Amino acid sequence: MTDPATAVPPQHGDCSQPGDPVRAARVIIDALDAEPLPRRLLLGADAVTMTQRAEALRAAETAAWADASRRADYPASAAQVR
């Protein structure tokens, strides 16, 4: 077991990250007053960029497979009988 008095805290980066923790906290606090509350709160330009890229890839894959995905449904006539 590690003695908390002598443990070295983990290093989380090299202080060259673009994010400002104080500004991030302000954004979080402001978001709590928003109506409606955000489902996801991205903090930092890099988070926005990575999320936009991921969403674009997901949208492209969804479009590419949409017809195949729809073929998994019951036929329209069978859906009316249920």
MARBA-3410 file (N, C-alpha, C, O; in Angstrom, 1 decimal):
82
0.8,-1.2,0.0,0.0,0.0,0.0,0.9,1.2,0.0,1.9,1.3,0.7 ~ 0.5,2.2,-0.8,1.3,3.5,-0.9,1.0,4.4,0.3,-0.2,4.6,0.6 ~ 2.0,5.0,0.8,1.8,6.0,1.9,1.5,7.3,1.2,2.3,7.9,0.5 ~ 0.3,7.9,1.5,-0.1,9.1,0.9,0.8,10.3,1.1,0.9,11.2,0.3 ~ 1.5,10.2,2.3,2.4,11.3,2.6,3.7,11.3,1.7,4.3,12.4,1.5
4.0,10.2,1.2,5.2,10.1,0.3,4.9,9.9,-1.1,5.8,9.8,-2.0 ~ 3.7,9.7,-1.5,3.3,9.3,-2.8,3.5,10.6,-3.7,3.3,11.7,-3.3 ~ 4.0,10.3,-4.9,4.2,11.4,-5.9,2.9,11.4,-6.7,2.5,10.4,-7.3 ~ 2.3,12.6,-6.8,1.1,12.7,-7.6,1.3,12.5,-9.1,2.4,12.9,-9.6 ~ 0.4,11.9,-9.7,0.6,11.6,-11.2,0.6,12.9,-11.9,-0.1,13.9,-11.6
1.4,13.0,-13.0,1.5,14.1,-13.9,0.5,14.0,-15.0,0.4,13.0,-15.7 ~ -0.4,15.0,-15.1,-1.4,15.0,-16.2,-1.1,16.0,-17.2,-1.8,17.0,-17.4 ~ -0.1,15.7,-18.0,0.3,16.6,-19.1,1.5,17.4,-18.7,2.1,17.3,-17.6 ~ 1.9,18.3,-19.6,3.2,19.0,-19.4,2.9,20.5,-19.3,3.8,21.4,-19.5 ~ 1.7,20.9,-19.0,1.2,22.3,-18.9,1.3,23.0,-20.2,1.3,24.3,-20.3
1.4,22.3,-21.4,1.3,22.9,-22.7,0.0,22.7,-23.4,-0.2,23.1,-24.5 ~ -1.0,22.1,-22.7,-2.3,21.9,-23.2,-2.9,23.2,-23.5,-2.7,24.2,-22.7 ~ -3.8,23.3,-24.5,-4.4,24.6,-24.9,-5.5,25.0,-23.9,-5.9,26.2,-23.8 ~ -6.1,24.0,-23.2,-7.2,24.3,-22.3,-6.8,25.1,-21.0,-5.8,24.8,-20.4 ~ -7.7,26.0,-20.7,-7.5,26.8,-19.4,-8.5,26.3,-18.4,-9.7,26.5,-18.7
-8.1,25.7,-17.3,-9.1,25.1,-16.4,-10.0,26.2,-15.8,-11.2,25.8,-15.5 ~ -9.6,27.4,-15.6,-10.5,28.4,-15.1,-11.6,28.7,-16.1,-12.7,28.9,-15.7 ~ -11.2,28.9,-17.3,-12.2,29.2,-18.3,-13.1,28.0,-18.6,-14.3,28.2,-18.8 ~ -12.6,26.8,-18.5,-13.4,25.6,-18.6,-14.5,25.6,-17.5,-15.6,25.3,-17.7 ~ -14.0,25.9,-16.3,-15.0,25.9,-15.2,-16.1,26.9,-15.4,-17.2,26.7,-15.1
-15.7,28.1,-16.0,-16.7,29.1,-16.2,-17.7,28.6,-17.3,-18.9,28.9,-17.1 ~ -17.3,27.9,-18.3,-18.1,27.4,-19.3,-19.1,26.4,-18.7,-20.3,26.4,-19.0 ~ -18.6,25.5,-17.8,-19.4,24.5,-17.2,-20.5,25.2,-16.3,-21.6,24.8,-16.4 ~ -20.1,26.2,-15.6,-21.1,26.9,-14.7,-22.1,27.6,-15.6,-23.3,27.5,-15.2 ~ -21.7,28.2,-16.6,-22.7,28.9,-17.5,-23.6,27.9,-18.2,-24.8,28.1,-18.3
-23.1,26.7,-18.5,-23.9,25.7,-19.1,-25.0,25.2,-18.2,-26.1,24.8,-18.6 ~ -24.7,25.2,-16.9,-25.7,24.7,-15.9,-26.9,25.7,-15.9,-28.0,25.3,-15.4 ~ -26.7,26.9,-16.3,-27.9,27.8,-16.4,-28.6,27.8,-17.7,-29.6,28.5,-17.9 ~ -28.1,27.1,-18.6,-28.6,27.1,-20.0,-30.0,26.3,-20.0,-30.2,25.4,-19.2 ~ -30.8,26.7,-20.9,-32.1,26.1,-21.1,-32.3,25.8,-22.6,-32.5,26.8,-23.3
-32.3,24.6,-23.0,-32.1,23.4,-22.3,-30.7,23.1,-22.0,-29.8,23.7,-22.6 ~ -30.4,22.3,-21.0,-29.0,21.9,-20.7,-28.4,21.2,-21.9,-29.1,20.4,-22.6 ~ -27.2,21.4,-22.1,-26.5,20.6,-23.2,-26.4,19.1,-22.9,-26.1,18.8,-21.7 ~ -26.7,18.3,-23.9,-26.5,16.8,-23.6,-25.0,16.5,-23.5,-24.6,15.6,-22.7 ~ -24.2,17.2,-24.3,-22.7,17.0,-24.2,-22.1,18.4,-24.2,-22.6,19.3,-24.9
-21.1,18.6,-23.4,-20.4,19.9,-23.3,-19.0,19.6,-23.7,-18.2,19.1,-22.9 ~ -18.6,20.1,-24.8,-17.3,19.9,-25.3,-16.4,21.1,-24.8,-16.9,22.3,-24.9 ~ -15.3,20.8,-24.2,-14.5,21.9,-23.7,-13.2,22.0,-24.5,-12.3,21.1,-24.4 ~ -13.0,23.0,-25.2,-11.8,23.3,-26.0,-12.1,23.1,-27.5,-12.9,22.3,-27.9 ~ -11.3,23.8,-28.2,-11.4,23.7,-29.7,-11.0,22.4,-30.2,-11.6,21.9,-31.2
-10.1,21.7,-29.6,-9.7,20.4,-30.0,-10.8,19.4,-29.8,-11.0,18.5,-30.6 ~ -11.5,19.5,-28.7,-12.7,18.6,-28.5,-13.8,18.8,-29.6,-14.4,17.9,-30.0 ~ -14.0,20.1,-29.9,-15.0,20.4,-31.0,-14.5,19.8,-32.3,-15.3,19.1,-33.0 ~ -13.3,20.0,-32.7,-12.8,19.5,-33.9,-12.9,18.0,-34.0,-13.3,17.4,-35.0 ~ -12.4,17.3,-32.9,-12.4,15.8,-32.9,-13.9,15.3,-33.0,-14.1,14.3,-33.7
-14.8,15.9,-32.3,-16.2,15.5,-32.3,-16.8,15.7,-33.7,-17.6,14.9,-34.2 ~ -16.5,16.9,-34.3,-17.1,17.1,-35.6,-16.6,16.1,-36.6,-17.3,15.6,-37.5 ~ -15.3,15.7,-36.5,-14.8,14.7,-37.4,-15.4,13.4,-37.2,-15.8,12.7,-38.2 ~ -15.6,13.0,-36.0,-16.2,11.7,-35.6,-17.7,11.7,-36.1,-18.1,10.7,-36.6 ~ -18.4,12.8,-35.9,-19.8,12.9,-36.4,-19.9,12.8,-37.9,-20.8,12.2,-38.4
-19.0,13.4,-38.6,-19.0,13.4,-40.0,-18.8,11.9,-40.5,-19.4,11.5,-41.5 ~ -17.8,11.2,-39.9,-17.6,9.8,-40.3,-18.8,9.0,-40.0,-19.2,8.1,-40.8 ~ -19.4,9.2,-38.8,-20.6,8.4,-38.5,-21.8,8.7,-39.4,-22.5,7.8,-39.8 ~ -22.0,10.0,-39.8,-23.0,10.3,-40.7,-22.8,9.7,-42.1,-23.7,9.2,-42.7 ~ -21.6,9.7,-42.6,-21.3,9.1,-43.9,-21.5,7.6,-43.8,-22.1,7.0,-44.8
-21.1,6.9,-42.7,-21.4,5.5,-42.6,-22.9,5.2,-42.5,-23.4,4.2,-43.1 ~ -23.6,6.0,-41.8,-25.1,5.9,-41.7,-25.7,6.0,-43.1,-26.6,5.2,-43.4 ~ -25.3,7.0,-43.8,-25.9,7.2,-45.2,-25.5,6.0,-46.1,-26.4,5.5,-46.9 ~ -24.3,5.5,-46.0,-23.9,4.4,-46.8,-24.7,3.1,-46.5,-24.9,2.3,-47.5 ~ -25.0,2.9,-45.3,-25.7,1.7,-44.9,-27.2,1.8,-44.7,-27.9,0.9,-44.2
-27.8,3.0,-44.9,-29.2,3.3,-44.6,-30.1,2.3,-45.3,-31.0,1.8,-44.6 ~ -29.9,2.1,-46.6,-30.8,1.1,-47.3,-30.7,-0.3,-46.7,-31.8,-0.9,-46.5 ~ -29.5,-0.7,-46.5,-29.4,-2.1,-45.9,-30.0,-2.1,-44.5,-30.7,-3.1,-44.1 ~ -29.8,-1.1,-43.7,-30.4,-1.1,-42.4,-31.9,-1.1,-42.4,-32.6,-1.8,-41.6 ~ -32.5,-0.4,-43.3,-34.0,-0.4,-43.5,-34.5,-1.7,-43.9,-35.7,-2.0,-43.6
-33.8,-2.5,-44.6,-34.2,-3.9,-45.0,-34.4,-4.8,-43.8,-35.0,-5.9,-44.0 ~ -34.0,-4.4,-42.6,-34.2,-5.3,-41.5,-35.6,-5.1,-40.8,-35.9,-5.9,-40.0 ~ -36.3,-4.1,-41.3,-37.7,-3.9,-40.7,-38.6,-5.0,-41.3,-38.4,-5.6,-42.4 ~ -39.7,-5.2,-40.6,-40.8,-5.9,-41.1,-41.4,-5.2,-42.4,-41.3,-4.0,-42.5 ~ -41.9,-6.0,-43.3,-42.5,-5.3,-44.5,-43.7,-4.4,-44.0,-44.3,-4.7,-42.9
-44.0,-3.4,-44.7,-45.0,-2.4,-44.3,-46.4,-3.1,-44.1,-47.1,-2.8,-43.1 ~ -46.7,-4.1,-44.9,-48.0,-4.8,-44.7,-48.0,-5.6,-43.4,-49.0,-5.7,-42.7 ~ -46.9,-6.2,-43.0,-46.8,-7.0,-41.8,-46.8,-6.1,-40.6,-47.4,-6.4,-39.5 ~ -46.3,-4.9,-40.7,-46.3,-4.0,-39.6,-47.7,-3.5,-39.2,-48.0,-3.2,-38.1 ~ -48.5,-3.4,-40.3,-49.9,-2.9,-40.0,-50.7,-4.0,-39.3,-51.6,-3.7,-38.6
-50.4,-5.3,-39.5,-51.1,-6.4,-38.9,-50.8,-6.5,-37.5,-51.6,-6.9,-36.7 ~ -49.5,-6.2,-37.1,-49.1,-6.4,-35.7,-49.9,-5.5,-34.8,-49.7,-5.6,-33.6
END
